[in-house]
Each structure stands twice: as structure tokens, then as C-alpha cells.
């Protein structure tokens, strides 16, 4: 299978996935500090959330926001669920 060459490396799906993974790690670390829980627990909670699904959906534009904003969105999601 031949990989497509992109003039703009940021448009490569592989590069975009690396960036998204890095962003999720940053969000998990922020949640870990905000909620005083282990980073792995924060990662698991976030990864199973609607906020994370929205982050993966480019149509929502959530990926354009910073990690702290997205962490706050996750906390709001959990507060509304109660």
C-alpha cells in the first residue's frame, strides 16, 4: 500500500493522529490535576466520554480549542450527567 505524499505535512492523517494523541494526553494530565486522580484514570474517563468523541469528530471543531477548555467541557459533561 502506497502512502500519499502531502505538500503540507500537517494534513497527513498520520500526523493528525499523532497531534490528537498528544492533545488527549495533555487533556488527561490536566484532568488528573483538576480532579486529583491518577493520570491513567483521567485518561480512561476522558477517552470513554462524549467530549472525547466530539474531539475526534472534526465537524465539531473541538480539536481547535486548548486542553484546559476541553478538560472543562469534560467536567461540565459529567456534571450534567448527574
N, C-alpha and C positions, 0 to 999 in steps of 0.2 A: 504494500500500500504506500503510495507516494504522498508525502505531506506537502500541502500547498505552501508556497513561499509568499509571505505578506510583506508589502513595502513598509507598512507600519507595524513593527513587532507587537505593539500593544493590542492590535486587532487579532492576533493569533489566539485561537481558542485555548491553546496550552498555556500561553502567557496569562490570559484572562483567568484561567482556573487557578494558576499559581497566586495571582493577586487576590482572588476571592478567598483562597485558603489562608493566606496571610491576614486578610481582613477579619475572617472568622476567629483566628487565633487571638488577634488584638481585642476583639469584642469579648471573647471568653475571659481574657485576662482582666478586662475592665469589670465584667460581671463578677468575677472572683473577688476583686477588691470591694466592689459595691455591696455585695451580698455576704461577704466574709465566708466564702466557701472555697473548697479546693478548685484549682483551675480545671481539672478534668471533669468535675461535677458541673461546673459552669458551662463547659463546652458541651457536655451531653444534654443539659437542659436547653441550651440555646439551639443546638442542632436539631432537636425534635420539635421546635416551636414554629408557629406560623410566621413569626418575624424572620426566621432563617429561610423559610420557604419563599417569603417575599424578597429577601436579599438575593436569592438565586434567580428570581424572576426579573429579568431586565426591564420588563414593561412597567414595573412599579417604580423604578428609579431609585430604590432604596440604596443600592450599591454606591450611589453618588454621595451619600452622607457619611459623616465621620463615625468612628467606632463608638464614641460616647453617646451620640444621638441614637444610634441603633441599639445600644445597650438600654437606654431609657425607653425606647419603643418596646423592647422585650419585657421590661419591668411593667410597663403600662398594660401590655397584653396579659400578663399574669395577674395583675390587679383586677382587670375587667373579668377575668375567668372565675374569680372567686365569688 
